[in-house]
Structure formats: structure tokens, C-alpha cells
Amino acid sequence: MQQTAAPAVFPRAKSFPYLGIALDMRIDPLRYFLKLYREHGSVFEVKLLGRPIVVMAGLEANLFLSKHGEDHFGSENLFGGLARELGSEAFLVAMDGVPHRHQRKIQRRGFSRETMQSNLAAVMAITQEYVDQWSPGTVLPIFPTMQRIVTDQLGVLIGGRKCGDYFDDLWVLLNTSMKVHILKTHPKFYLSLPRFVRAKQRVKAFSREVMDWHRQNPPVDREPRLVDDLIAAVDENGKPYSDDTVMTGIAGAYFAGMDTVASTLSFMLYAILSQPELTARLQAEIDAVFENGGLTPEALRKMEVLHNAALETLRVYTVTPFTPRTVVKAFDFEGYHFPVGTEVYIANAIPHFLPEYFPNPETFDVDRYERPDHAKTPGAFAPFSLGAHTCLGAGAAEVQMMTLIATLLRTVNLTLEPAATPVTIYANPLPNPGRKFAFRVVSKRKPI
């Protein structure tokens, strides 16, 4: 983009010395950035543990990310640390340009909506396995429970096996790496702690087990999985990827929904159970589907209330409310100059709470998407970010969410525990309802 003599001095939000906005971001970072957007406009600077970060917010910021992000932003500086931890030279979220586009093509089938749709029976069966272990009166933490179910489902779909006893290792590796390498809220010595070192070793061992099994059992009489695509792939220059790179791709696939999809499902379940009328509407829609041929891709596409509940959860409870990047090519935006090296957060979820795009934005309203006046403004709805790095598994995640919720609401009656508790949004590291927020199993309902 053409550069001008625009200043590189940004409006600065007030914050604590050194800590900056660290404490403010721990609870509901989206609402915090929304407050700063209303105070300072579409561009402002914050401090986070001594680091200056420039926030770009509003619809124009989203459109810039969508149209020009690939030219001006880089991902390696923030996301490359995890790849280096695992010895990989190609990790999807840390790549840009041609190598990134090439890697997306390799992984597209494994993370596609179609792959998830063709495995609805497996998604339902794994959910049912968990439900079968619950008896009336059982109280379970929502977020950890969703994490286990989601990771098992993804594990079977992409790697042919659940992660089992490796779940905690995957979680420690992912969360510690995010805090140290990406958000940079924790010091690097966390990477040398015995818990992290052990987790990294075990994740690599697990990934090798999955890789070796797929090499020994190629997809001759079975459906190819993402792991098979990773093993068969070559880079953009025709060179085979190293074992470490394949294993990192496998680990990344298990990471894929551990925080993002699980957090979104937790908020979706909260939003549904906190509105008895909505719960009843959904159960009626779900029962009609299961009693008229069962849950199929075609039936799923026609479930308006369930689909809109998923959309509204993604809008109100966006678990990736900002996209962290580093400027690799200078540009001007909204009258300000962004030099190379500037650390930027594009607050992609800010438009979700602007009434010009979503009237009464604070209200969880599943019917808004069916109203004739609902305007689908390009760039306003961005729960999966935008541009070249838009979440590759967005379609699959939507199908997984709808299928899991449909299975739960068909098979059990649930209530929040305690019933009237409002949800608190913790950022640890991504927004989630905390590890103690719970639901109670009231009774069993009907078979799937």
C-alpha cells in the first residue's frame, strides 16, 4: 500500500506500569478492547508486560486484514516458537506466503467440513460414550468435559485414535507455548520446567506412534486421514517433510479444537441452558430430526435453531477475539504509519458488538439471523479471523459443535450448576468459562 507521512505515534491507553493491560485482559479481553475502542477509536497502543502493542479495531481493521494482511503481516515471530520446540520447519500457523498456502492445501481435506460430515456417526458415538458414564445427579465441569470429548473426536477423525493418557501432555504443551511464545505473558523459564519438558517429550512420542502406525497401515481399505496426507506430502519445492515436521502437524491437529472448539462449545451449552425456552426449542428440533431418519449432513443443514445458536455463540463468545501479528512490510492505516516490526493485535471481534452491524448486540438472540433486515456486512462477522490465515477448520468446527450439542440435548437433560450463576470469561490463555463452571445431569432422555 502507498505510504504517506502519517505519524507512528499512536493514542495510548492508560495502564499499570510494566504490567500494562495484563490484569485487564485476564477477564473478558473482548469487552476490554471494546471499551478501549470506544475511548480511543480504531487505532491505539497498549502495553503488555513492557511491550508496546498497537491494536487495530473496527470494521475497517477487519477489511484491511482480509485484503492486505498477507502482504503486511507475519506470523512466524509469534507462532514459530512452538514449531521450534518440536523441531519442525513447517508449522501451518507459523507460516506465511507460498509455504503457508501450500501447507493449507495439504491439510484442507483433513480439516474440511465434508470430512466432519462424513464422520457424524463417530462424533455422535464418542459423545454417547461420555454420556453413558453420567448418572442423574452427576456434576461435571463444562470446559474440561468439552475438551476431552472434542479432542477424542478430532483424534479419531484425524489420527485414528484418541489421545488417552496423553491429553494432559498435549494441554500443557499447547497452553505453556501460547503463554510464552505467542502472548508472551509468561517468562521463558517455564519452558525448562520439568512439567513442560516431560509434556513435550511425551507429545513427540505420541505423535511418532501415530505417524508410525499410519506408515505401517496405509489407507488401502480405509478412508484416508489427515495424518496420511501429512506423511505423503512434499513441500512447495518437492522436498519430503522431515519426521519432526510430520509429527508437529499431527500434534497440531490434536491441538486444533482443544481450546477453541471446546471453549466455544462450553459457552454454547451455557447460553442454551441459561434460557429454558431456547433449550425447549432446540430439543424439539433435535428430537424431530432423530425421529425422522436420524442426524445426517442433509438434516443438519436444515436445523435452523441449532445452526443459529452456533452462530450466535461464535458472535457473542468469540474465543479468538484478536489476531496477533507482526508488521513485515510497513503500511498506513487510518492516518497512522505502522513501521516494520510493530507488534499488532487486530481485534477482529469488535464489530460483533457494534449495533450498526448487530442490533442489540449484547443480547443472545438466535432469531436475528432469520430476520429480513439482518445485514451480512462483509468483515463484520469474524469469529475465525480473516484473510489468508482464516481458520482452516472453521466449517468442520461448526459441524462438530452442532453434532455434539444435538447428541447431548437428545440424550440427557442438563442444568447449570448452580442454576443462576452468570458465566465469567477467563482468558487462560484463550477465553473460556473457567475450569469450575459446571452442569448437572438431571435425567436421561432418548436414544440417538
RODO-2510 file (C-alpha; in nm, 4 decimals, decimal comma):
residues 448
     n   res          X          Y          Z
     1     m     0,0000     0,0000     0,0000
     2     q     0,1131     0,3567    -0,0642
     3     q     0,2786     0,5169     0,2380
     4     t     0,2458     0,8773     0,3474
     5     a     0,3998     1,0933     0,6152
     6     a     0,1493     0,9616     0,8688
     7     p     0,2766     0,9593     1,2292
     8     a     0,3873     0,6413     1,4038
     9     v     0,2835     0,7796     1,7438
    10     f    -0,0385     0,6108     1,8467
    11     p    -0,3021     0,7092     2,1047
    12     r    -0,2041     0,5265     2,4215
    13     a    -0,4450     0,3556     2,6580
    14     k    -0,3840     0,4049     3,0291
    15     s    -0,2464     0,1028     3,2094
    16     f    -0,0319    -0,0095     3,5004
    17     p     0,3465     0,0365     3,4865
    18     y     0,5164    -0,2646     3,3242
    19     l     0,2137    -0,4938     3,3720
    20     g     0,0210    -0,2749     3,1293
    21     i    -0,3087    -0,4389     3,0370
    22     a    -0,2124    -0,7863     3,1660
    23     l    -0,4587    -0,7758     3,4553
    24     d    -0,7389    -0,6225     3,2454
    25     m    -0,7043    -0,8940     2,9807
    26     r    -0,7444    -1,1806     3,2257
    27     i    -1,1223    -1,1363     3,2360
    28     d    -1,3150    -1,0963     2,9097
    29     p    -1,0489    -0,9417     2,6827
    30     l    -1,3041    -0,8719     2,4067
    31     r    -1,5172    -0,6447     2,6250
    32     y    -1,1990    -0,4739     2,7463
    33     f    -1,0824    -0,4000     2,3909
    34     l    -1,4347    -0,2850     2,3057
    35     k    -1,4119    -0,0324     2,5896
    36     l    -1,0753     0,0935     2,4599
    37     y    -1,2118     0,1117     2,1049
    38     r    -1,4945     0,3357     2,2226
    39     e    -1,2467     0,5554     2,4082
    40     h    -0,9676     0,5793     2,1504
    41     g    -1,1069     0,4815     1,8119
    42     s    -0,9802     0,2320     1,5578
    43     v    -0,6092     0,2585     1,6422
    44     f    -0,4487     0,2737     1,9865
    45     e    -0,1442     0,1467     2,1687
    46     v    -0,1397    -0,0689     2,4798
    47     k     0,1440    -0,2005     2,6922
    48     l     0,1655    -0,5654     2,7897
    49     l     0,4465    -0,6596     3,0273
    50     g     0,6562    -0,3740     2,8937
    51     r     0,5876    -0,4467     2,5255
    52     p     0,4085    -0,1872     2,3110
    53     i     0,1277    -0,3423     2,1063
    54     v    -0,0832    -0,1480     1,8578
    55     v    -0,4481    -0,2511     1,8391
    56     m    -0,6398    -0,2150     1,5129
    57     a    -1,0158    -0,2353     1,5703
    58     g    -1,3445    -0,1909     1,3886
    59     l    -1,4784    -0,2953     1,0514
    60     e    -1,2032    -0,1224     0,8522
    61     a    -0,9386    -0,3110     1,0508
    62     n    -1,1088    -0,6393     0,9638
    63     l    -1,1272    -0,5448     0,5974
    64     f    -0,7600    -0,4473     0,5999
    65     l    -0,6673    -0,7849     0,7496
    66     s    -0,8820    -0,9622     0,4915
    67     k    -0,7490    -0,7733     0,1883
    68     h    -0,3920    -0,6794     0,2808
    69     g    -0,2951    -0,8966     0,5770
    70     e    -0,0889    -1,1422     0,3749
    71     d     0,1218    -0,8589     0,2323
    72     h     0,1905    -0,6707     0,5550
    73     f     0,1705    -0,9111     0,8490
    74     g     0,3875    -1,2032     0,9536
    75     s     0,3108    -1,4956     1,1843
    76     e     0,6471    -1,6627     1,2441
    77     n     0,7681    -1,4217     1,5120
    78     l     0,4707    -1,5067     1,7323
    79     f     0,3830    -1,8638     1,6362
    80     g     0,7204    -2,0034     1,5309
    81     g     0,8268    -2,0769     1,8885
    82     l     0,6020    -2,3797     1,9175
    83     a     0,7284    -2,5148     1,5855
    84     r     1,0869    -2,4771     1,7041
    85     e     1,0008    -2,6504     2,0309
    86     l     0,9037    -2,9567     1,8278
    87     g     1,1823    -2,9296     1,5710
    88     s     0,9578    -2,8524     1,2762
    89     e     1,0452    -2,6466     0,9698
    90     a     0,6804    -2,6181     0,8604
    91     f     0,4010    -2,5481     1,1086
    92     l     0,0828    -2,4135     0,9493
    93     v     0,0006    -2,1258     1,1876
    94     a     0,3612    -2,0005     1,1822
    95     m     0,3912    -1,9844     0,8039
    96     d     0,3130    -1,7114     0,5516
    97     g     0,3005    -1,6629     0,1774
    98     v     0,3566    -1,9513    -0,0639
    99     p     0,4671    -2,2069     0,2014
   100     h     0,1559    -2,1302     0,4059
   101     r    -0,0776    -2,1654     0,1087
   102     h     0,0917    -2,4912     0,0144
   103     q     0,0559    -2,6316     0,3669
   104     r    -0,3133    -2,5338     0,3742
   105     k    -0,3709    -2,7373     0,0586
   106     i    -0,2096    -3,0389     0,2239
   107     q    -0,4306    -3,0145     0,5313
   108     r    -0,7514    -2,8937     0,3641
   109     r    -0,9147    -3,2349     0,3259
   110     g    -0,8397    -3,3410     0,6833
   111     f    -0,9921    -3,0267     0,8312
   112     s    -1,2787    -2,9927     0,5851
   113     r    -1,6490    -2,9646     0,6581
   114     e    -1,7019    -3,2658     0,4305
   115     t    -1,4688    -3,4863     0,6353
   116     m    -1,6527    -3,3960     0,9551
   117     q    -1,9897    -3,4545     0,7873
   118     s    -1,8836    -3,7978     0,6637
   119     n    -1,7939    -3,8920     1,0220
   120     l    -2,1068    -3,7759     1,2038
   121     a    -2,1632    -4,1281     1,3372
   122     a    -1,8199    -4,1296     1,5018
   123     v    -1,8738    -3,7844     1,6537
   124     m    -2,2072    -3,8952     1,7985
   125     a    -2,0690    -4,2288     1,9210
   126     i    -1,7838    -4,0669     2,1123
   127     t    -2,0238    -3,8179     2,2713
   128     q    -2,2516    -4,1085     2,3644
   129     e    -1,9575    -4,2888     2,5299
   130     y    -1,9222    -3,9978     2,7696
   131     v    -2,2962    -3,9636     2,8291
   132     d    -2,3146    -4,3333     2,9176
   133     q    -2,0784    -4,2680     3,2079
   134     w    -2,3012    -3,9969     3,3547
   135     s    -2,5740    -4,0843     3,6016
   136     p    -2,8505    -3,8463     3,7156
   137     g    -2,7118    -3,6099     3,9762
   138     t    -2,3608    -3,6103     3,8295
   139     v    -2,1998    -3,2628     3,8289
   140     l    -1,9267    -3,2029     3,5706
   141     p    -1,7085    -2,9013     3,4840
   142     i    -1,8229    -2,7820     3,1426
   143     f    -1,4939    -2,6727     2,9848
   144     p    -1,2717    -2,9707     3,0832
   145     t    -1,5505    -3,2086     2,9813
   146     m    -1,5861    -3,0448     2,6398
   147     q    -1,2080    -3,0503     2,5983
   148     r    -1,1966    -3,4266     2,6495
   149     i    -1,4865    -3,5006     2,4149
   150     v    -1,3674    -3,2667     2,1378
   151     t    -1,0080    -3,3902     2,1489
   152     d    -1,1185    -3,7535     2,1373
   153     q    -1,3414    -3,6784     1,8378
   154     l    -1,0683    -3,4967     1,6479
   155     g    -0,8178    -3,7643     1,7416
   156     v    -1,0283    -4,0411     1,5891
   157     l    -1,1060    -3,8388     1,2759
   158     i    -0,7545    -3,7167     1,2007
   159     g    -0,5286    -3,9714     1,3658
   160     g    -0,7381    -4,2832     1,4029
   161     r    -0,7058    -4,2864     1,7819
   162     k    -0,7946    -4,0943     2,0946
   163     c    -0,5130    -3,9262     2,2828
   164     g    -0,5927    -4,1130     2,6059
   165     d    -0,3313    -4,0573     2,8754
   166     y    -0,1521    -3,8051     2,6527
   167     f    -0,4301    -3,5467     2,6904
   168     d    -0,2645    -3,3631     2,9811
   169     d     0,0678    -3,3543     2,7957
   170     l    -0,0932    -3,2024     2,4877
   171     w    -0,2714    -2,9449     2,7032
   172     v     0,0436    -2,8464     2,8966
   173     l     0,2486    -2,8154     2,5778
   174     l    -0,0123    -2,6061     2,3975
   175     n    -0,1034    -2,3734     2,6833
   176     t     0,2508    -2,3125     2,8037
   177     s     0,3727    -2,2448     2,4494
   178     m     0,0897    -1,9992     2,3886
   179     k     0,1655    -1,8082     2,7076
   180     v     0,5414    -1,7979     2,6463
   181     h     0,5776    -1,7750     2,2686
   182     i     0,2563    -1,6160     2,1395
   183     l     0,1022    -1,3981     2,4096
   184     k     0,4386    -1,3582     2,5859
   185     t     0,2691    -1,3267     2,9245
   186     h     0,4963    -1,5856     3,0882
   187     p     0,8790    -1,5916     3,1049
   188     k     1,0843    -1,8389     2,9026
   189     f     1,1986    -2,0342     3,2067
   190     y     0,8544    -2,2003     3,2002
   191     l     0,9885    -2,3960     2,9019
   192     s     1,2561    -2,5556     3,1196
   193     l     1,0241    -2,6637     3,3998
   194     p     1,0054    -3,0447     3,4419
   195     r     0,6304    -3,0484     3,3713
   196     f     0,6753    -2,8818     3,0328
   197     v     0,9844    -3,0827     2,9372
   198     r     0,8054    -3,4087     3,0172
   199     a     0,4945    -3,2999     2,8259
   200     k     0,6998    -3,2131     2,5170
   201     q     0,8779    -3,5483     2,5239
   202     r     0,5525    -3,7401     2,5620
   203     v     0,3755    -3,5440     2,2859
   204     k     0,6606    -3,6203     2,0472
   205     a     0,6465    -3,9878     2,1460
   206     f     0,2706    -3,9975     2,0948
   207     s     0,2950    -3,8218     1,7578
   208     r     0,5579    -4,0735     1,6471
   209     e     0,3312    -4,3613     1,7471
   210     v     0,0501    -4,2184     1,5351
   211     m     0,2836    -4,1489     1,2418
   212     d     0,4449    -4,4944     1,2534
   213     w     0,1062    -4,6713     1,2662
   214     h    -0,0159    -4,4859     0,9575
   215     r     0,3038    -4,5647     0,7682
   216     q     0,2643    -4,9319     0,8521
   217     n    -0,1074    -4,9292     0,7707
   218     p    -0,1571    -4,7146     0,4588
   219     p    -0,5111    -4,6164     0,3531
   220     v    -0,5849    -4,9080     0,1233
   221     d    -0,9057    -5,0393     0,2791
   222     r    -0,9892    -4,7360     0,4912
   223     e    -1,0669    -4,3676     0,4446
   224     p    -0,7507    -4,1510     0,4258
   225     r    -0,6955    -3,9254     0,7257
   226     l    -0,5068    -3,6015     0,7769
   227     v    -0,2087    -3,7985     0,9065
   228     d    -0,1889    -3,9892     0,5769
   229     d    -0,1885    -3,6586     0,3871
   230     l     0,0913    -3,5229     0,6082
   231     i     0,3030    -3,8359     0,5560
   232     a     0,2576    -3,8307     0,1776
   233     a     0,3178    -3,4569     0,1379
   234     v     0,6169    -3,2731    -0,0026
   235     d     0,6951    -2,9050     0,0411
   236     e     0,6415    -2,6371    -0,2222
   237     n     0,9794    -2,7308    -0,3769
   238     g     0,9006    -3,1018    -0,3978
   239     k     1,1117    -3,1995    -0,0960
   240     p     0,9667    -3,4505     0,1553
   241     y     0,8981    -3,3130     0,5019
   242     s     1,1063    -3,4384     0,7931
   243     d     0,9639    -3,6739     1,0533
   244     d     0,9672    -3,3891     1,3063
   245     t     0,7563    -3,1761     1,0737
   246     v     0,5050    -3,4565     1,0176
   247     m     0,4883    -3,5189     1,3928
   248     t     0,4369    -3,1478     1,4605
   249     g     0,1483    -3,1479     1,2127
   250     i    -0,0025    -3,4449     1,3962
   251     a     0,0291    -3,2727     1,7342
   252     g    -0,1156    -2,9544     1,5841
   253     a    -0,4185    -3,1477     1,4641
   254     y    -0,4860    -3,2724     1,8177
   255     f    -0,4356    -2,9173     1,9454
   256     a    -0,6856    -2,7858     1,6902
   257     g    -1,0015    -2,7898     1,8998
   258     m    -0,8637    -2,8444     2,2481
   259     d    -0,9110    -2,4796     2,3442
   260     t    -1,1014    -2,3166     2,0582
   261     v    -1,3838    -2,5611     1,9802
   262     a    -1,4076    -2,6785     2,3415
   263     s    -1,4352    -2,3217     2,4710
   264     t    -1,6978    -2,2303     2,2122
   265     l    -1,8993    -2,5426     2,2948
   266     s    -1,8796    -2,4585     2,6654
   267     f    -2,0222    -2,1129     2,6035
   268     m    -2,2842    -2,2550     2,3674
   269     l    -2,4012    -2,5004     2,6302
   270     y    -2,4125    -2,2192     2,8868
   271     a    -2,6138    -1,9935     2,6558
   272     i    -2,8635    -2,2729     2,5822
   273     l    -2,9078    -2,3961     2,9396
   274     s    -2,9448    -2,0425     3,0750
   275     q    -3,2509    -1,9919     2,8501
   276     p    -3,5094    -2,2684     2,9158
   277     e    -3,7234    -2,1553     2,6216
   278     l    -3,4268    -2,1923     2,3869
   279     t    -3,3463    -2,5336     2,5357
   280     a    -3,7021    -2,6488     2,4658
   281     r    -3,6946    -2,5172     2,1071
   282     l    -3,3675    -2,6933     2,0376
   283     q    -3,4782    -3,0216     2,1905
   284     a    -3,7946    -3,0153     1,9807
   285     e    -3,5944    -2,9523     1,6629
   286     i    -3,3374    -3,2184     1,7545
   287     d    -3,5981    -3,4803     1,8506
   288     a    -3,7792    -3,4287     1,5201
   289     v    -3,4574    -3,4978     1,3294
   290     f    -3,3624    -3,8101     1,5256
   291     e    -3,7155    -3,9478     1,4937
   292     n    -3,7310    -3,8841     1,1205
   293     g    -3,4298    -4,0606     0,9773
   294     g    -3,1573    -3,9542     1,2187
   295     l    -2,8853    -3,6918     1,2114
   296     t    -2,7400    -3,6701     0,8607
   297     p    -2,5496    -3,3928     0,6831
   298     e    -2,8700    -3,3017     0,4993
   299     a    -3,0727    -3,2902     0,8216
   300     l    -2,8016    -3,0880     0,9949
   301     r    -2,8119    -2,8232     0,7236
   302     k    -3,1869    -2,7736     0,7821
   303     m    -3,1644    -2,7268     1,1610
   304     e    -3,2102    -2,3501     1,1743
   305     v    -3,2346    -2,3049     1,5514
   306     l    -2,9265    -2,5173     1,6219
   307     h    -2,7267    -2,3510     1,3456
   308     n    -2,8232    -2,0033     1,4614
   309     a    -2,7343    -2,0935     1,8202
   310     a    -2,3880    -2,1898     1,6959
   311     l    -2,3547    -1,8632     1,5010
   312     e    -2,4711    -1,6545     1,7954
   313     t    -2,2254    -1,8303     2,0268
   314     l    -1,9429    -1,7570     1,7850
   315     r    -2,0511    -1,3923     1,7780
   316     v    -2,1086    -1,3294     2,1489
   317     y    -1,8422    -1,5599     2,2900
   318     t    -1,5655    -1,5352     2,0322
   319     v    -1,2703    -1,7342     2,1668
   320     t    -1,0217    -1,5754     1,9243
   321     p    -1,1223    -1,2091     1,9728
   322     f    -0,7999    -1,0700     1,8319
   323     t    -0,5412    -1,1807     1,5767
   324     p    -0,1782    -1,1239     1,6859
   325     r     0,0671    -1,0388     1,4100
   326     t     0,3979    -0,8604     1,3435
   327     v     0,4339    -0,5994     1,0681
   328     v     0,6737    -0,7264     0,7991
   329     k     0,6006    -0,4556     0,5412
   330     a     0,5243    -0,1001     0,6541
   331     f     0,1825     0,0481     0,5815
   332     d    -0,0523     0,3338     0,6705
   333     f    -0,3919     0,2792     0,8289
   334     e    -0,6492     0,5327     0,9499
   335     g    -0,3931     0,8122     0,9425
   336     y    -0,1149     0,6256     1,1258
   337     h     0,2081     0,4714     0,9998
   338     f     0,2931     0,1149     1,1045
   339     p     0,6687     0,0506     1,0769
   340     v     0,8226    -0,2914     1,0212
   341     g     0,8500    -0,4810     1,3495
   342     t     0,5384    -0,3313     1,5079
   343     e     0,3505    -0,5877     1,7132
   344     v    -0,0183    -0,5664     1,6254
   345     y    -0,3422    -0,7096     1,7605
   346     i    -0,6244    -0,6917     1,5058
   347     a    -0,9350    -0,7006     1,7279
   348     n    -1,1427    -0,8945     1,4772
   349     a    -1,4430    -0,9490     1,7077
   350     i    -1,5085    -0,5802     1,7870
   351     p    -1,7765    -0,5463     1,5124
   352     h    -1,9706    -0,8286     1,6801
   353     f    -2,0747    -0,5744     1,9440
   354     l    -2,1406    -0,2744     1,7247
   355     p    -2,5172    -0,2103     1,6850
   356     e    -2,4816    -0,0892     1,3277
   357     y    -2,3996    -0,4493     1,2322
   358     f    -2,5785    -0,6451     1,5058
   359     p    -2,8734    -0,4594     1,6679
   360     n    -2,8931    -0,5124     2,0458
   361     p    -2,5511    -0,6761     2,0309
   362     e    -2,5387    -0,7752     2,3990
   363     t    -2,8497    -0,9917     2,3594
   364     f    -2,8003    -1,3581     2,2732
   365     d    -3,0638    -1,3792     2,0002
   366     v    -3,0730    -1,6881     1,7803
   367     d    -3,3514    -1,5399     1,5663
   368     r    -3,1546    -1,2373     1,4464
   369     y    -3,0145    -1,4331     1,1510
   370     e    -3,3640    -1,5089     1,0164
   371     r    -3,4930    -1,1514     1,0163
   372     p    -3,5282    -0,9850     0,6755
   373     d    -3,3336    -0,6809     0,7938
   374     h    -3,0310    -0,8807     0,9107
   375     a    -2,7444    -0,7280     0,7136
   376     k    -2,4495    -0,9524     0,6437
   377     t    -2,1879    -0,6783     0,6224
   378     p    -1,8629    -0,8186     0,4805
   379     g    -1,6000    -0,8363     0,7543
   380     a    -1,8390    -0,7752     1,0432
   381     f    -1,8658    -1,1415     1,1481
   382     a    -1,5150    -1,2749     1,2055
   383     p    -1,5007    -1,5406     1,4794
   384     f    -1,2368    -1,7367     1,2849
   385     s    -1,0264    -1,4305     1,1933
   386     l    -0,9952    -1,3189     0,8308
   387     g    -0,7702    -1,3320     0,5299
   388     a    -0,5043    -1,5875     0,4430
   389     h    -0,4983    -1,7251     0,7967
   390     t    -0,8734    -1,7710     0,8383
   391     c    -0,9189    -2,0873     1,0444
   392     l    -0,8815    -2,3831     0,8083
   393     g    -1,1198    -2,5922     1,0176
   394     a    -1,3988    -2,3348     1,0520
   395     g    -1,6548    -2,5416     0,8621
   396     a    -1,5588    -2,8626     1,0395
   397     a    -1,5776    -2,6898     1,3780
   398     e    -1,9301    -2,5695     1,3065
   399     v    -2,0431    -2,9214     1,2150
   400     q    -1,8693    -3,0702     1,5182
   401     m    -2,0315    -2,8182     1,7524
   402     m    -2,3806    -2,8746     1,6146
   403     t    -2,3445    -3,2531     1,6208
   404     l    -2,2105    -3,2679     1,9749
   405     i    -2,4791    -3,0348     2,1118
   406     a    -2,7523    -3,2221     1,9243
   407     t    -2,6329    -3,5511     2,0756
   408     l    -2,6196    -3,4070     2,4274
   409     l    -2,9616    -3,2429     2,4156
   410     r    -3,1153    -3,5566     2,2653
   411     t    -2,9759    -3,7961     2,5244
   412     v    -2,9722    -3,6051     2,8564
   413     n    -3,1456    -3,3251     3,0436
   414     l    -2,8900    -3,0831     3,1857
   415     t    -2,8944    -2,7754     3,4082
   416     l    -2,6292    -2,5272     3,5054
   417     e    -2,4741    -2,5773     3,8466
   418     p    -2,5566    -2,3562     4,0272
   419     a    -2,8518    -2,2678     3,8061
   420     a    -2,8429    -1,8850     3,8130
   421     t    -2,4669    -1,8294     3,8035
   422     p    -2,3633    -1,5905     3,5227
   423     v    -2,0607    -1,7030     3,3275
   424     t    -1,7232    -1,5355     3,3803
   425     i    -1,4991    -1,5234     3,0757
   426     y    -1,1407    -1,6059     3,1682
   427     a    -0,8521    -1,5659     2,9237
   428     n    -0,6219    -1,8520     3,0170
   429     p    -0,4841    -1,8322     2,7548
   430     l    -0,7925    -1,8178     2,5287
   431     p    -1,1358    -1,7067     2,6561
   432     n    -1,3155    -1,9890     2,8386
   433     p    -1,5675    -2,0174     3,1256
   434     g    -1,3107    -2,1452     3,3732
   435     r    -1,2437    -2,4971     3,4906
   436     k    -1,5044    -2,4955     3,7704
   437     f    -1,8136    -2,3765     3,5812
   438     a    -2,0360    -2,6846     3,5774
   439     f    -2,3510    -2,8573     3,4610
   440     r    -2,5645    -3,1170     3,6385
   441     v    -2,7109    -3,4257     3,4739
   442     v    -3,0809    -3,4204     3,5647
   443     s    -3,2020    -3,7288     3,3788
   444     k    -3,1528    -3,9427     3,0703
   445     r    -3,3749    -3,8577     2,7714
   446     k    -3,3892    -4,0546     2,4490
   447     p    -3,1502    -4,2678     2,2412
   448     i    -2,9778    -4,1291     1,9336
***
